[in-house]
Amino acid sequence: MHFLGSRVNVGLVKRFGGLKTTLYNLTIDGCKLVNGETKPNPIITYIYGFYKVYSNLNHSCPYDHDIMMEKIPATVLDTQFAEMLPFARGEYIFQTHWIHHNNNKATVTSKMEFTNIKCTSLDTEFDDFEYCLLKSVNRTYKYMSLKVNLYKTPINFVKVNFALLKRFNGYKPFLYNISVDACKVLKNPKSNPIFGYFHSLFRSYSNMNHTCPFNEDLIVDKLSVDFINHKFTQVLAFPPGDYLFHSKWIANNKNRAEVNVYATLS
């Protein structure tokens, strides 16, 4: 048999109170992806990294042999789930469906919307928010802006905690909760892909785009919902739901500010 065309559906499911909630559900053309004919999907690339070197499913189409995966060490999965792309604690199911010569087509359209933003200074002698707002210019253009005034510069040490939560009878941890030395990782963004992804959500709209020290007030200027929508539906697709993006900003070993951004993906 010559295996010339294949679509692969990949699903990652987590158990919440006995209920199985889908975190990712993606379908790609496996042959085009491996052949380099389509733009790499970061989630598929990440999952493919679990088994690529332990399988003969590691070359372009066609496939004219049996498919095998052999002796994937638990340490590999531990590294992938705990270090490279940290996940919240819990029980997970990794599901795949392999579709051969199926010409059915489907289109799925998703949309991300900001619903609220809350910025809190925890030490007003160190920093304070001049503004923190969402603004709807018209029905198609909505943006977020904030400015935090810094009163004790330069800042030479910054640690950031990013957490993504999803509403399940209240907001619950969803996939990511990471803390990083921002000064170090901004020197080498590739060292932490999750921080890199979160930072990319606002980097182009902010002066928080360089390594330490920080000598100036920090600004996020007119971060558009369309840009975030692209990030959450095209670059790294998320399932529909209500989300809370929570961040803590720790300077000189003290938590100085927290920012909560609420959004809905429908």
PLY file of the C-alpha trace (Angstrom):
ply
format ascii 1.0
element vertex 266
property float x
property float y
property float z
element edge 265
property int vertex1
property int vertex2
end_header
0.00 0.00 0.00
1.25 3.47 -0.86
0.06 5.99 1.73
-0.04 9.15 -0.40
-2.43 11.42 1.47
-3.19 11.73 5.16
-4.96 14.12 7.46
-4.32 13.89 11.18
-6.62 15.09 13.94
-4.86 15.74 17.24
-6.75 16.29 20.48
-5.51 17.02 23.99
-8.10 16.51 26.73
-7.88 17.30 30.44
-10.13 16.04 33.21
-11.95 18.71 35.26
-14.13 17.29 38.04
-14.84 14.15 36.07
-15.58 16.11 32.89
-13.25 15.84 29.92
-12.56 19.26 28.48
-10.77 19.67 25.16
-7.70 21.89 25.30
-6.64 21.41 21.69
-8.44 19.88 18.73
-6.52 20.43 15.51
-6.63 18.80 12.09
-3.76 19.13 9.63
-2.62 17.61 6.34
0.19 15.40 7.63
1.87 14.92 4.25
1.97 18.62 3.45
3.30 19.43 6.92
6.13 16.88 6.76
6.88 17.81 3.14
7.25 21.47 4.15
4.37 22.54 1.89
2.46 24.30 4.64
3.35 26.71 7.43
4.38 24.78 10.56
1.75 24.65 13.29
3.48 25.18 16.67
1.19 22.78 18.54
1.51 20.01 15.94
5.27 20.57 15.81
5.40 20.34 19.60
3.39 17.10 19.72
5.36 15.63 16.79
8.46 16.21 18.88
7.18 13.63 21.40
7.87 10.70 19.11
9.69 11.82 15.98
13.05 10.26 16.85
11.38 7.07 18.18
9.28 6.39 15.10
9.59 5.70 11.38
6.83 8.29 10.93
9.58 10.82 10.32
9.77 11.37 6.58
7.65 12.84 3.81
4.94 10.95 1.95
4.40 8.40 0.52
4.36 5.75 3.26
4.68 2.20 1.92
5.60 0.44 5.15
4.09 -0.36 8.54
4.14 2.50 11.04
5.79 2.04 14.41
6.77 3.90 17.56
9.29 2.20 19.77
10.38 2.68 23.37
9.54 6.34 23.97
11.10 7.02 27.40
8.90 8.57 30.08
11.67 11.12 30.57
11.01 12.50 27.08
7.35 13.15 27.88
8.31 14.59 31.26
10.68 17.02 29.57
8.11 18.02 26.95
5.28 18.55 29.46
7.22 19.94 32.43
10.10 21.93 30.94
9.73 22.78 27.26
6.00 23.64 27.42
4.84 23.50 31.06
1.31 22.23 31.66
-0.85 22.53 34.75
-1.07 19.46 37.00
-3.85 17.02 36.16
-4.94 14.00 34.14
-4.59 14.24 30.37
-5.67 12.17 27.36
-3.81 12.54 24.08
-6.04 11.47 21.16
-5.23 11.12 17.47
-7.36 10.24 14.45
-5.60 9.28 11.22
-7.64 9.99 8.09
-6.56 8.50 4.75
-7.91 9.84 1.45
-10.83 11.69 3.00
-11.96 14.57 0.80
-14.49 16.02 3.24
-13.85 19.66 4.00
-14.89 21.80 6.93
-14.42 25.40 7.89
-14.26 26.58 11.49
-14.34 30.28 12.31
-13.35 31.59 15.75
-13.29 35.08 17.19
-11.54 36.50 20.26
-12.97 39.53 22.07
-11.63 41.53 25.02
-14.23 41.78 27.79
-12.39 43.53 30.64
-9.00 44.61 31.95
-7.92 45.28 35.54
-4.54 46.74 36.50
-3.47 46.92 40.14
-0.40 48.53 41.67
0.70 46.71 44.83
3.25 49.36 45.79
2.24 52.87 44.73
5.57 54.29 45.90
7.26 52.10 43.30
4.75 52.24 40.43
1.23 53.29 39.57
-1.03 52.96 36.54
-1.74 56.21 34.74
-4.37 54.44 32.64
-5.56 50.90 31.98
-8.43 50.64 29.52
-10.32 49.00 26.70
-11.68 51.22 23.96
-14.15 50.44 21.17
-13.56 52.79 18.27
-16.26 51.15 16.18
-17.85 47.72 15.73
-14.72 46.29 14.09
-11.88 48.04 15.95
-11.30 47.56 19.67
-8.02 47.94 21.50
-6.34 47.79 24.89
-3.91 50.38 26.30
-2.10 50.80 29.59
0.69 52.89 31.08
2.51 52.23 34.33
4.62 55.02 35.76
7.85 53.84 37.39
9.14 55.92 40.30
12.32 54.03 41.22
14.45 53.44 38.16
16.55 51.84 36.88
15.00 48.41 37.34
17.65 45.74 36.93
15.77 42.63 38.01
12.30 41.67 36.77
10.52 38.37 37.27
7.19 37.75 35.56
4.52 35.17 36.31
2.11 34.41 33.48
-0.98 32.27 34.04
-3.73 31.39 31.61
-7.05 30.47 33.22
-10.31 29.32 31.70
-13.77 29.56 33.23
-15.16 26.23 34.45
-17.61 27.21 37.23
-15.14 29.95 38.10
-11.73 30.57 36.56
-9.50 27.50 36.78
-5.84 26.98 35.79
-5.63 26.17 32.08
-2.41 24.84 30.59
0.10 27.49 31.54
1.45 28.96 34.76
5.09 29.95 34.39
7.52 32.29 36.13
10.62 33.57 34.36
13.53 35.90 34.89
12.44 38.44 32.31
15.87 40.06 32.03
17.49 36.75 31.10
14.81 35.46 28.77
14.54 38.76 26.88
18.22 38.30 25.99
17.41 34.88 24.56
13.68 34.64 23.74
14.00 31.16 22.23
15.06 29.79 25.62
11.41 29.75 26.77
8.84 29.31 23.97
5.83 29.87 26.24
7.16 33.19 27.52
8.00 34.02 23.92
4.41 33.33 22.89
2.89 35.41 25.71
5.38 38.23 25.11
4.53 38.20 21.40
0.93 39.03 22.31
1.94 42.63 23.12
5.65 43.06 22.20
5.00 44.97 18.95
2.68 47.39 20.75
4.90 48.07 23.76
8.24 49.49 24.86
8.67 46.31 26.96
10.68 44.91 24.08
14.25 45.03 25.36
16.23 43.51 28.19
17.05 45.16 31.52
17.54 47.75 32.79
14.18 49.51 32.46
14.57 53.27 32.88
11.30 54.49 31.44
7.58 54.24 32.14
6.08 51.12 30.56
3.41 51.34 27.89
1.17 49.05 25.88
-0.34 51.22 23.17
-3.51 50.32 21.26
-3.11 46.54 21.27
-5.86 45.56 18.85
-8.27 42.71 19.42
-7.71 41.63 15.81
-4.05 40.97 16.56
-4.91 38.88 19.64
-7.62 37.09 17.69
-5.01 36.02 15.11
-2.67 34.78 17.86
-5.38 32.73 19.59
-7.07 31.29 16.50
-4.33 30.97 13.87
-0.88 30.92 15.48
-1.79 28.79 18.52
-5.42 27.74 18.31
-7.41 27.56 21.56
-10.88 26.07 22.15
-13.86 28.42 22.65
-14.52 29.76 26.13
-13.95 32.58 28.61
-10.30 33.22 29.46
-8.35 35.17 32.06
-4.77 36.13 31.30
-3.22 36.84 34.70
0.23 38.34 35.15
2.33 39.31 38.16
5.23 41.74 37.78
7.97 41.28 40.36
10.77 43.84 40.54
13.72 43.57 42.90
12.13 40.49 44.50
8.83 42.13 45.41
5.48 41.80 43.65
4.79 45.32 42.37
1.78 44.98 40.07
-0.82 42.62 38.66
-2.66 42.80 35.35
-5.77 40.75 34.53
-7.06 40.67 30.96
-10.41 38.95 30.34
-11.41 37.68 26.92
-13.95 35.42 25.24
-13.22 33.11 22.31
-16.37 32.13 20.47
0 1
1 2
2 3
3 4
4 5
5 6
6 7
7 8
8 9
9 10
10 11
11 12
12 13
13 14
14 15
15 16
16 17
17 18
18 19
19 20
20 21
21 22
22 23
23 24
24 25
25 26
26 27
27 28
28 29
29 30
30 31
31 32
32 33
33 34
34 35
35 36
36 37
37 38
38 39
39 40
40 41
41 42
42 43
43 44
44 45
45 46
46 47
47 48
48 49
49 50
50 51
51 52
52 53
53 54
54 55
55 56
56 57
57 58
58 59
59 60
60 61
61 62
62 63
63 64
64 65
65 66
66 67
67 68
68 69
69 70
70 71
71 72
72 73
73 74
74 75
75 76
76 77
77 78
78 79
79 80
80 81
81 82
82 83
83 84
84 85
85 86
86 87
87 88
88 89
89 90
90 91
91 92
92 93
93 94
94 95
95 96
96 97
97 98
98 99
99 100
100 101
101 102
102 103
103 104
104 105
105 106
106 107
107 108
108 109
109 110
110 111
111 112
112 113
113 114
114 115
115 116
116 117
117 118
118 119
119 120
120 121
121 122
122 123
123 124
124 125
125 126
126 127
127 128
128 129
129 130
130 131
131 132
132 133
133 134
134 135
135 136
136 137
137 138
138 139
139 140
140 141
141 142
142 143
143 144
144 145
145 146
146 147
147 148
148 149
149 150
150 151
151 152
152 153
153 154
154 155
155 156
156 157
157 158
158 159
159 160
160 161
161 162
162 163
163 164
164 165
165 166
166 167
167 168
168 169
169 170
170 171
171 172
172 173
173 174
174 175
175 176
176 177
177 178
178 179
179 180
180 181
181 182
182 183
183 184
184 185
185 186
186 187
187 188
188 189
189 190
190 191
191 192
192 193
193 194
194 195
195 196
196 197
197 198
198 199
199 200
200 201
201 202
202 203
203 204
204 205
205 206
206 207
207 208
208 209
209 210
210 211
211 212
212 213
213 214
214 215
215 216
216 217
217 218
218 219
219 220
220 221
221 222
222 223
223 224
224 225
225 226
226 227
227 228
228 229
229 230
230 231
231 232
232 233
233 234
234 235
235 236
236 237
237 238
238 239
239 240
240 241
241 242
242 243
243 244
244 245
245 246
246 247
247 248
248 249
249 250
250 251
251 252
252 253
253 254
254 255
255 256
256 257
257 258
258 259
259 260
260 261
261 262
262 263
263 264
264 265
